[in-house]
Amino acid sequence: MACVVNAGSHGKSQIQKSRAASSRSETSVVFPAQENSHQTYLDEWAASDENAYAEYIGRYDRYLALHTGSSEAQIEKCEFIRGSNQDDETDGTDFQACLDTLTAHFPGLPKAVAYRAGFLNGDSAIAFIHRSMAGLDPHGLPGGPSGGASSGQDPGPLYARLAQAYHQVDSSFKALAYARMASLRGDTTDLSLLIAEIEEKDGHREAAVAALLERADSSQAAWSLNQKAEALLRLGHARDAARIFAYARAKPNGWSDPLSHGEALEKSGKGEDALTMYRKAAAEPGTRRDGLKFLFAYQARHGRADSALVAYTRLRDEGFAADPLGRNRLRLFLSHPKLPWRGRDALGILALLGLLMAGFLAPATVIGPVHYAGLLLKSRNQSVTVTQPLPGVWGFTRLWALLGWYLALQLILLMALDYAEIEDVFQAVPKSGAWAASATGGFAYFPDPVETARLFLAYALSMTVLGIFMLRRGGWNRLRGDWSWKRTLISAVVAAGVLRMLSLGSAFPWPGDLAAQTREMLAMAGTYGWPALFVVVVMMGPAYEEIFFRGVILESCERHIGFGAANLLQGAAFSAMHMDKSHALFFLLFGMSLGLLRRWSGGLASGMACHAVFNAVAFGALAYVDHAAPALFH
């Protein structure tokens, strides 16, 4: 009896396999060259419950033997191999052989070159495309922007791939140009995230929003919808973001990030729905702490006192890192001052006071060595020549006050406007700004442009007030010096021109490799307007920086170690303050050059004027690029 059953089972299995094979041969009407034929074959293979990898590869090979010019069939074959998981058993040799065949049989064909370049990154992809394509025009645009294109000849996919490759190497100007070219050619590749990412980084907020909304509907994949909604939320379009998050969640097996979705709902005036999302985030292990932070912030803004206290207690239960300097507890105190304090609540406040005290003690690490270097010079009977013979108002006391208040103001500004930066020190995963999947793969960091602009403006205002404070008790005498106003202005313009030439374009704000400070300037212009940026960059910045570096630091140190060493010290401090490694040497030379101006003129006015002219040129270039560059694409 057992033998009969086994025979029957074996026969049934054979019949099923025969029917599956017959079904493929009779019902499959998809030709190998048809778009997405690989997916149809993969689906058929999965339903057949048998290993038919060789059979499907044979279909492609037989078709290609009869249609040698079908790049579409070759590409679909490669996609089938890639999606079959069989290539893992051959260490990728099947797929690589398929790509090599594509490159050898279709050299210079835009569609084939674009596909092959899709498996290269950055500079490698760019080099491969330009090496493969014949007839590149002087600007590197293969085939030019116009003209018809037969199957595979359309350069649209090639433009799209070049846009992605240039974006990977942070060449935003070229990436945006190629993205526009691909769009003009009607390429179907969705580059809206890439375009929006570039426009946002360059401060063109409305252009970024327009790009995101151009292709954001329920037909998009949930992943893409989430990324577009995240970007819209960063750009201040909460209602659009909430709508697109809803599209993503409503799709089959759809999802949305509960924190961002909740934030979009809250900013759209849908508080209860937002609260539901925050609670979902707090219930998940991976987003628990962030969910509790959002819950607390919501209750502190809109909830009753008892609800806010419960929310803070749950957040503080996560440990000291959940509120390291007590800002959230201070926020709760300001909202509901009568709520009781717990012992652990005071730990963050004590940590804050400790850091402030450390900030006021830190200047000793600079002043001490300079002081003892001066004593050493005196012990060797080496006289120190002081540039300014007037009674000193900028000695070590003023220098200590400057450095101490500078560090304290930095901490206070971070506490008030960018607390997440402080939390990053105590957490393994950064939480400041937003981390989103980049349009070119991987993850990219997007600081909120509004918060960036707010911090930039607050920093400039606080430093200006500190600079005015430094001018008290005779400091105003250090401004003009010995030169006439005419000589001061002429010297400033000449010096600014020389420094601009020495910079070799390093400070020219071109949207291809923008430094962090240029990003901050663009965020400032996009948030508060170009006139506000002009006041900060051309007027306020040069004033307080000259007072700090060529005034207080240079003069107080010069009295002890001489002008040369003091000038080098303030130049190094000036370069470090800009936090730009690629231009650190230039900023050092810039600071030392202005130190020489201060010595020759006997005052700070010449350095301030030179600094202002230098920044004005950068401001003008940035404004021109921001307004004129978009026209270059059209």
C-alpha positions in Angstrom: 0.0 0.0 0.0 2.9 2.4 0.9 4.4 1.7 -2.5 1.2 2.6 -4.3 0.9 5.9 -2.4 4.5 6.9 -3.1 4.0 6.2 -6.8 0.9 8.2 -6.9 2.6 11.1 -5.2 5.5 11.0 -7.6 3.1 10.9 -10.5 1.1 13.8 -9.2 4.3 15.8 -8.8 5.4 15.1 -12.3 2.0 16.1 -13.7 2.2 19.4 -11.7 5.6 20.2 -13.1 4.4 19.3 -16.6 1.4 21.5 -16.3 3.5 24.4 -14.9 5.9 24.1 -17.9 3.0 23.9 -20.3 1.4 26.9 -18.7 4.5 29.0 -19.2 4.8 28.0 -22.8 1.2 28.5 -23.6 0.1 31.5 -21.5 3.3 33.6 -21.4 3.0 36.0 -24.2 5.7 38.4 -23.0 8.6 38.7 -25.3 12.1 39.1 -23.8 12.5 42.6 -25.2 9.3 43.9 -23.6 9.7 46.3 -20.8 9.6 44.6 -17.4 9.7 41.1 -19.0 12.2 40.1 -16.3 9.5 40.7 -13.6 6.9 38.7 -15.5 9.4 35.8 -15.9 10.4 36.0 -12.2 6.7 35.9 -11.2 6.0 32.9 -13.4 9.1 31.1 -12.0 8.0 31.7 -8.4 4.5 30.3 -9.2 5.9 27.2 -11.0 7.6 25.9 -7.9 10.6 24.5 -9.8 14.1 25.6 -10.8 13.7 27.0 -14.3 16.5 29.6 -14.2 18.3 28.0 -17.2 15.1 27.9 -19.2 14.4 31.6 -18.9 18.0 32.5 -19.6 17.6 30.4 -22.7 14.6 32.4 -23.8 16.7 35.6 -23.7 19.7 34.0 -25.4 17.5 32.6 -28.3 15.8 36.0 -28.7 19.1 37.8 -28.7 20.6 35.4 -31.3 17.7 36.4 -33.7 17.6 40.1 -32.7 21.3 41.1 -32.2 20.4 44.8 -32.0 18.0 44.5 -29.1 19.5 46.4 -26.2 16.2 46.1 -24.4 16.4 42.3 -24.3 20.0 42.4 -23.0 19.0 44.8 -20.3 16.0 42.7 -19.3 18.2 39.6 -19.2 20.6 41.4 -16.8 17.6 42.5 -14.6 16.3 38.9 -14.6 19.7 37.6 -13.4 19.9 40.3 -10.8 16.5 39.6 -9.4 16.7 35.8 -9.5 19.1 35.4 -6.6 20.8 32.7 -8.6 23.7 34.9 -9.2 24.8 34.6 -5.6 25.8 31.1 -6.3 28.2 32.3 -9.0 29.7 35.2 -7.0 28.2 37.7 -9.3 29.9 36.4 -12.5 26.7 35.8 -14.4 25.5 39.4 -13.8 28.9 40.9 -14.5 29.2 38.9 -17.8 25.8 40.2 -18.8 26.9 43.8 -18.1 30.1 43.2 -20.1 28.1 41.8 -23.0 25.8 44.9 -22.9 28.8 47.2 -23.0 30.6 45.4 -25.8 27.5 45.0 -28.1 26.0 48.4 -27.6 28.9 50.9 -27.1 27.8 54.5 -27.1 24.1 53.7 -26.9 22.7 56.1 -24.3 20.2 53.6 -22.7 22.8 50.9 -22.4 25.5 53.2 -21.1 23.0 54.7 -18.5 22.1 51.2 -17.3 25.7 50.1 -16.9 26.6 53.3 -15.2 23.8 52.7 -12.7 26.0 50.1 -11.0 28.9 52.5 -10.6 29.1 55.3 -8.1 30.0 59.0 -8.3 33.2 59.7 -10.2 33.4 56.1 -11.6 30.0 56.5 -13.2 30.8 60.0 -14.6 34.1 58.7 -16.0 32.5 55.7 -17.6 29.7 57.7 -19.2 32.1 60.3 -20.7 34.5 57.5 -21.8 31.7 55.5 -23.4 29.8 58.3 -25.2 31.1 59.6 -28.5 30.3 63.1 -29.7 30.3 64.8 -26.4 29.8 68.6 -26.9 32.2 71.0 -25.2 29.9 71.3 -22.2 29.8 67.5 -21.7 26.2 67.1 -22.8 26.1 64.0 -25.0 24.2 64.5 -28.1 23.0 68.0 -27.3 19.7 69.0 -25.8 17.5 68.6 -28.8 16.8 66.3 -31.7 14.8 63.1 -32.1 15.9 59.8 -30.7 15.1 56.2 -31.7 14.7 53.4 -29.2 17.8 53.4 -27.0 19.1 56.6 -28.6 17.2 59.0 -26.3 19.8 60.6 -24.0 17.1 61.2 -21.3 18.1 58.2 -19.2 21.8 59.2 -19.6 21.1 62.7 -18.4 19.2 61.2 -15.4 22.1 59.0 -14.5 24.6 61.8 -14.8 22.4 63.9 -12.5 22.5 61.2 -9.9 26.3 60.7 -10.3 27.1 64.4 -10.0 24.9 64.6 -7.0 26.8 61.8 -5.4 30.0 63.8 -5.7 28.2 66.9 -4.4 28.5 68.8 -7.7 25.0 70.4 -7.3 25.2 72.7 -10.3 25.9 70.0 -12.8 23.5 67.6 -11.1 20.7 70.1 -11.4 21.6 70.9 -15.0 21.4 67.3 -16.1 18.2 66.7 -14.1 16.6 69.6 -16.0 17.9 68.2 -19.2 16.4 64.7 -18.4 13.1 66.4 -17.6 13.1 68.3 -20.9 13.6 65.1 -22.8 10.6 63.5 -21.1 12.6 60.9 -19.2 10.4 59.0 -16.8 13.0 58.6 -14.0 11.6 60.3 -10.9 14.3 62.9 -10.1 12.0 65.1 -8.0 13.7 64.1 -4.7 17.1 64.8 -6.2 16.1 68.2 -7.5 14.4 69.1 -4.3 17.4 68.1 -2.2 19.7 70.3 -4.3 17.3 73.2 -4.3 16.8 72.9 -0.6 20.5 72.8 0.1 21.0 75.9 -2.1 18.3 77.8 -0.2 15.6 77.7 -3.0 12.8 76.5 -0.8 9.9 77.2 -3.2 11.7 75.6 -6.1 12.2 72.5 -3.9 8.5 72.4 -2.9 7.5 72.7 -6.6 9.7 69.8 -7.5 8.3 67.6 -4.7 4.7 68.3 -5.5 5.1 67.7 -9.2 5.2 64.0 -8.8 3.6 63.2 -5.4 0.3 61.2 -5.7 -1.0 57.9 -4.6 0.5 56.1 -7.6 4.0 56.5 -6.1 5.7 53.9 -3.9 5.3 54.3 -0.1 9.0 54.8 0.3 9.1 57.6 -2.2 6.0 59.2 -0.7 7.5 59.2 2.8 10.7 60.9 1.6 8.8 63.6 -0.2 6.5 64.2 2.8 9.6 64.4 5.0 11.1 67.0 2.7 7.9 69.0 2.5 7.6 69.0 6.3 11.2 70.4 6.6 10.2 73.1 4.1 7.2 74.3 6.1 4.4 72.7 4.0 2.8 70.7 6.7 -0.6 70.2 5.1 1.0 68.8 1.9 3.2 66.6 4.0 0.3 65.3 6.0 -1.7 64.5 2.8 1.2 62.6 1.2 1.9 60.7 4.5 -1.7 59.6 4.3 -1.2 58.4 0.7 1.8 56.3 1.9 -0.1 54.8 4.8 -3.2 54.0 2.7 -1.3 51.9 0.2 -1.4 48.1 0.5 1.3 47.3 3.1 1.8 51.0 3.3 3.5 52.8 6.1 4.5 56.3 7.3 7.0 57.5 9.9 4.8 58.2 12.9 7.0 61.0 14.3 7.1 63.0 11.1 3.5 62.1 10.3 2.4 63.3 13.7 4.4 66.5 13.4 2.8 67.2 10.0 -0.7 66.6 11.5 0.1 68.8 14.6 1.2 71.7 12.4 -1.9 71.2 10.2 -4.1 71.7 13.3 -5.1 68.1 13.8 -3.9 67.7 17.3 -5.7 64.5 18.3 -4.5 62.7 15.2 -0.9 63.9 15.9 -1.2 62.6 19.5 -2.2 59.2 18.2 0.9 59.1 16.0 3.2 60.2 18.8 1.8 57.4 21.0 2.5 54.9 18.2 6.1 56.1 18.0 6.5 55.9 21.8 5.2 52.3 21.8 7.9 51.1 19.3 11.3 50.2 20.8 13.2 51.9 17.9 11.4 55.2 18.2 10.5 55.2 21.9 12.7 58.0 23.2 11.9 60.3 20.3 8.2 59.5 20.6 8.3 60.4 24.3 10.0 63.7 23.4 7.3 64.6 20.9 4.6 63.6 23.4 6.2 65.8 26.1 6.5 68.7 23.7 2.9 68.4 22.6 1.6 68.2 26.2 3.8 71.1 27.3 2.3 73.2 24.5 -1.3 72.0 24.6 -2.0 69.7 27.5 -2.9 70.2 31.2 -0.3 70.5 33.9 -0.8 66.9 35.1 -0.6 65.5 31.6 2.6 67.5 30.9 4.2 66.2 34.2 3.3 62.6 33.3 4.8 63.0 29.9 8.0 64.5 31.3 8.3 61.8 33.9 8.0 59.1 31.2 10.7 60.9 29.2 13.0 61.3 32.1 12.6 57.6 33.0 14.6 56.9 29.8 17.7 58.2 31.7 19.9 61.2 32.0 20.6 61.4 28.3 16.9 62.1 27.7 17.3 65.6 29.1 21.0 66.1 29.8 21.0 69.8 30.6 17.5 70.1 31.9 16.1 72.2 29.1 12.9 70.2 29.0 12.4 70.6 32.7 12.9 74.3 32.5 10.3 74.3 29.7 7.9 72.5 32.0 8.7 75.0 34.7 7.9 78.0 32.5 4.7 76.4 31.3 3.5 75.2 34.8 5.7 76.8 37.5 3.8 75.2 40.4 4.5 71.6 39.4 6.8 69.7 41.9 10.5 69.0 41.2 12.2 65.6 41.8 15.8 65.2 42.8 16.8 63.8 39.4 15.2 66.8 37.7 17.9 69.0 39.1 20.7 66.9 37.7 20.4 68.5 34.3 20.3 72.0 35.8 23.5 71.2 37.8 25.1 69.9 34.6 24.2 73.1 32.8 25.7 75.3 35.6 28.8 73.1 35.6 29.3 73.6 31.9 28.9 77.3 32.2 31.5 77.4 35.0 33.8 75.3 32.9 33.3 77.7 30.0 34.4 80.7 32.2 37.5 78.7 33.5 38.5 77.5 30.0 40.2 80.8 29.0 43.0 80.0 31.5 44.2 77.3 29.0 45.0 80.1 26.6 45.9 83.0 28.8 48.2 80.9 31.1 50.7 79.8 28.4 50.8 83.3 26.9 51.4 84.9 30.3 54.2 82.5 31.1 55.7 82.9 27.6 55.8 86.7 28.3 57.5 86.1 31.7 60.1 83.9 30.0 60.9 86.6 27.5 61.3 89.2 30.3 63.6 86.9 32.2 65.8 86.7 29.2 65.8 90.6 28.9 64.0 90.5 25.6 61.9 93.6 25.2 58.5 93.3 23.6 57.3 96.1 21.2 53.7 97.1 21.6 51.9 98.5 18.5 49.5 100.7 20.4 51.2 103.1 22.8 47.9 104.3 24.4 47.0 103.1 27.9 45.9 99.5 27.5 42.2 98.7 27.7 42.4 95.3 26.3 44.5 93.2 28.6 44.1 89.7 30.0 41.1 90.7 32.0 39.2 91.7 28.9 40.4 88.7 27.0 39.2 86.4 29.8 35.8 88.1 29.7 35.6 87.8 25.9 36.4 84.1 25.8 34.3 83.2 28.8 31.2 85.0 27.5 31.8 83.6 24.0 31.6 80.0 25.2 28.7 80.8 27.5 26.7 82.4 24.7 27.4 79.4 22.5 26.0 77.0 25.1 23.0 79.2 25.7 22.2 79.5 22.0 22.5 75.7 21.6 20.2 75.2 24.6 17.6 77.6 23.3 17.7 76.9 19.5 19.4 73.6 18.8 19.2 71.4 21.9 19.4 68.3 19.8 23.1 69.1 19.1 23.7 68.8 22.9 21.7 65.6 23.1 23.9 64.1 20.3 26.8 64.1 22.7 25.0 61.8 25.0 23.4 59.6 22.4 24.8 57.1 19.8 22.4 58.1 17.1 22.2 61.8 16.1 18.8 63.4 16.4 19.4 66.9 15.2 17.9 68.0 11.9 16.5 65.1 9.9 18.0 62.0 8.4 16.4 61.0 5.2 17.2 58.5 2.4 19.1 60.4 -0.2 17.8 60.6 -3.8 21.0 58.8 -4.9 20.9 56.1 -2.2 22.1 55.9 1.3 21.2 58.5 3.9 21.7 62.3 3.8 21.6 64.8 6.6 19.2 67.7 6.3 19.4 70.4 8.9 16.2 72.4 9.2 16.9 75.6 7.2 14.6 77.7 9.4 16.3 76.5 12.5 19.7 77.1 10.9 18.8 80.6 9.9 17.4 81.4 13.4 20.6 80.1 15.0 22.8 82.0 12.5 20.9 85.3 13.2 20.9 84.8 17.0 24.7 84.1 16.9 25.3 87.3 14.9 23.2 89.4 17.2 24.8 88.0 20.4 28.3 88.4 19.1 27.5 92.0 18.1 26.3 92.8 21.6 29.4 91.2 23.0 31.6 93.3 20.6 30.0 96.5 21.8 30.6 95.5 25.4 34.3 95.0 24.6 34.4 98.6 23.3 33.6 100.0 26.8 36.1 102.0 28.8 38.2 103.4 26.0 37.8 100.7 23.4 36.3 103.2 20.9 39.7 104.8 20.7 40.9 101.7 18.9 38.6 102.1 15.9 39.9 104.8 13.6 43.7 104.8 14.3 46.2 107.1 12.6 45.0 107.0 9.0 42.6 109.4 7.4 39.2 108.0 6.3 40.2 108.3 2.6 43.4 106.3 3.2 41.5 103.8 5.3 39.0 103.1 2.6 41.5 103.0 -0.3 43.7 100.6 1.6 40.7 98.4 2.5 39.6 98.1 -1.1 43.1 97.3 -2.3 43.7 94.7 0.5 40.3 93.1 -0.1 41.1 92.8 -3.8 44.5 91.1 -3.1 43.0 88.8 -0.6 40.2 87.9 -3.0 42.8 87.0 -5.6 44.8 85.0 -3.1 41.7 83.0 -2.2 41.7 81.5 -5.8 38.0 81.3 -5.7 37.9 79.4 -2.4 35.3 81.7 -1.0 33.3 82.1 -4.2 29.9 80.6 -3.3 29.1 78.4 -6.3 26.4 75.8 -5.7 28.7 72.8 -6.4 30.7 72.4 -3.3 29.1 74.7 -0.8 30.8 75.1 2.6 28.8 75.0 5.8 28.8 78.7 6.2 27.5 79.3 2.7 24.7 76.9 3.5 23.9 78.9 6.6 23.9 82.1 4.5 21.5 80.6 2.0 19.2 79.5 4.8 19.4 83.0 6.3 18.5 84.6 2.9 15.7 82.1 2.3 14.2 82.7 5.8 14.7 86.4 6.5 15.5 87.8 3.1 18.6 89.1 1.4 18.7 92.5 3.1 18.9 90.8 6.5 21.7 88.6 5.2 23.6 91.7 3.9 23.4 93.4 7.4 24.7 90.3 9.1 27.4 89.3 6.6 28.7 92.7 5.5 28.1 94.9 8.5 27.8 92.9 11.7 30.2 90.1 11.1 33.3 92.2 10.1 32.7 94.5 13.0 32.6 92.0 15.9 35.2 89.7 14.3 37.7 92.6 14.0 37.0 93.7 17.6 37.5 90.1 18.9 40.5 88.9 16.9 42.4 92.0 15.7 41.3 93.9 18.8 41.1 92.1 22.1 43.1 88.9 21.3 45.9 90.6 19.3 46.4 93.5 21.6 46.2 91.6 24.9 48.6 88.9 23.7 50.9 91.4 21.9 51.8 93.0 25.2 53.3 89.8 26.4 54.7 87.9 23.4 55.2 90.5 20.8 53.3 91.3 17.6 54.5 88.3 15.4 53.5 85.6 17.8 50.3 87.3 18.8 49.3 87.9 15.2 49.9 84.2 14.4 47.8 83.2 17.5 44.9 85.4 16.6 45.0 84.3 12.9 44.9 80.7 14.0 42.0 81.4 16.3 40.2 83.2 13.4 40.7 80.2 11.1 39.5 77.7 13.8 36.4 79.8 14.4 35.4 79.3 10.7 35.6 75.5 11.0 36.4 75.0 7.3 39.3 72.5 7.0 39.6 72.9 3.2 40.2 76.7 3.5 41.9 76.8 6.9 45.2 78.1 5.5 43.5 80.9 3.6 41.6 82.0 6.7 44.9 82.0 8.7 46.5 84.2 6.1 43.4 86.4 5.9 43.4 86.9 9.7 47.1 87.7 9.8 46.8 90.1 6.9 44.2 92.1 8.7 46.4 92.0 11.8 49.1 93.7 9.8 46.5 96.3 8.6 45.7 96.9 12.3 49.3 97.4 13.1 50.1 99.8 10.2 47.0 101.9 10.6 46.9 101.9 14.4 43.2 101.1 14.5 40.5 98.6 13.6 38.7 100.7 11.0 40.9 99.6 8.1 40.5 95.9 8.9 36.7 96.3 9.3 36.4 98.1 6.0 38.6 95.5 4.2 36.7 92.6 5.8 33.3 94.3 4.8 34.4 94.7 1.2 35.7 91.1 1.0 32.4 89.8 2.4 30.4 92.1 0.2 32.0 90.6 -2.9 31.1 87.1 -1.6 27.5 88.3 -0.8 27.1 89.7 -4.3 28.4 86.5 -5.9 26.1 84.4 -3.8 23.1 86.6 -4.6 23.9 86.6 -8.4 24.3 82.8 -8.5 21.1 82.4 -6.5 19.1 84.5 -8.9 20.8 84.0 -12.2 21.9 80.4 -12.1 18.3 79.0 -12.5 18.0 80.9 -15.8 21.1 79.1 -17.1 19.1 75.8 -17.1 16.5 77.2 -19.4 
